[in-house]
Amino acid sequence: MDYGAITIDTSIFDGNGLKLESGLFKKLAQFKESPADLVLSEIILRELKNHLTKKVKEVKLQVEKSFKECQTHLVVDAEIIAKARETILDGRDDEKIVTERVDRFIDNTGLLVVPATDNIDMPTLLDKYFTGKAPFSDSGKKKSEFPDAIALMTLEAWAKDKGVKIVAVSADGDWADFGKESEYIDVVSDLAEAIAIFQPRNNAYAFCMKLAEDLPNGKANKIIDAIHDYLSYKLPDLDLTADAGADYYFEADYVEVDFKDFEIITDKGKAILQPVEIEADEVVIELKIKVEAEVSCHFSLSAWDSIDREYVPMSGTTATTDLDFETEILLTLSGDFEKGLEEVEVSDYELIYLPSDVDFGYIEPDWHDEE
C-alpha cells in the first residue's frame, strides 16, 4: 500500500517553534498540488490553536514590557509608545491572530482536517483504554492520552476509507507504539525524513543521494565553502541573551559572536541529508550540521550598599566562552542536476534552529582594571 498522506503531531509543531510561515512548515505548501494529502486530526488542530494562543499571550507580555522599558530608560514619549503599541498589536485579540495564522496555513498547504466525531469507534477506543493498548499506557495518566488516541484512531479510519497509508510525524513514544501495530499509520520522528518520502525519484533526487556521500569526503567543497560563507555572515547577527553566575548584581551588554567553523553531521559515513522539495531545476535539502563559535560579553557589576540603600558600581568584566550547537540548514540548490555539482549553485539558505541564550559561567569583577 502506497503512502497517500502525511500528518503531524503537536510535538513537532512545538519542536519547530510553532513557526508555520517558515522552515519545513513552509515547505508543506507543496502538498497543496500533490497527489498526497497533508491531513490533521481535528484534535491536533485544536491543540495547535491552543499552543499558538499561549505563545501569542507570551509575546504580547514581552512587547508590553519592552514598551514600558523604552518609556522609562530610553525616555521615549508616551504618545510615541502609544502609536507603536497600536501599530504592532493592531487591536486584534488573541483568538483572531491565531485564527488568521491557521487559516493561512490551511490555505497555503491545502490541509485536510479529519473530524473526530465522524471517524471514532468508541467501543474500540474504550477497549484500548481499559486494556492499556497503544496509544494508551499500562500505567500513568491514561486520561491525558485520550486526545492522542482519538487523533490516531480517526486518522487510521480516514486512511482505511481512502485505501492509503499515512506517514505520521511525532516525537511522542505513544504515537510510535501505535504505528507499530497499525496497518495504515507509520510513525517517524523527523519531519524532513517524512517529507522526503514524497519527493520524486528523478535526477535531482539522485544528485541529493550522491551529495550525501560527497559532502563528508571532501568532494563537495563548493557547497561547504558556500555554507561557511553564509554562517560567517549570519552568526555575528545572532541575538543572544547572556546568563552567568555571580556574587554581585550584573547587567550584560550585547553578546558578540565569532563564527569559527562547522562540520557535517554524518551517519554511517554519509551526511544526514533529506530532500524536502524537488523540482526539475531546483531542490531544497535539509542538512544537519554542528556549528562552532566563540562568544564574548561585557558585564557591568555592582554591589548593594545597605547603608545608602543603593547599588554601587564596581569594576566590570568581559567573559568569553565557546558556543557549539547542532542545527539543520535548508539549502536551495539550483541548476542542471544531471550534469553534476559543477552546474549547481546554492541560491538560498535558512537555519532551522538558533540558540537564544548562552551561559558564561561564574563571573567576578576584573580587579586588574582598577587603579
Secondary structure, DSSP 8 states (H G I E B T S, - for coil): --EEEEEE-HHHHHHTTT-TTSHHHHHGGGGGSSSSEEEEEHHHHHHHHHHHHHHHHHHHHHHHHHHHHHHHHS---HHHHHHHHHHHHTT--HHHHHHHHHHHHHHHHT-EEE-STTT--HHHHHHHHHHT-TTS-SSS-GGGGHHHHHHHHHHHHHHHHHT-EEEEE---HHHHHHHHH-SSEEEES-HHHHHHTTS--SHHHHHHHHHHHHGGGTS-HHHHHHHHHHHHHHGGG---EEEEE-SSEEEE---EEEEEEEEE-EETTEE-EEEEEE-SSEEEEEEEEEEEEEEEEEEEEEEEETTTTEEEE---EEEEEEEEEEEEEEEEEEE-GGG-GGGEEEEEEEES----EEEEEE----GGG--
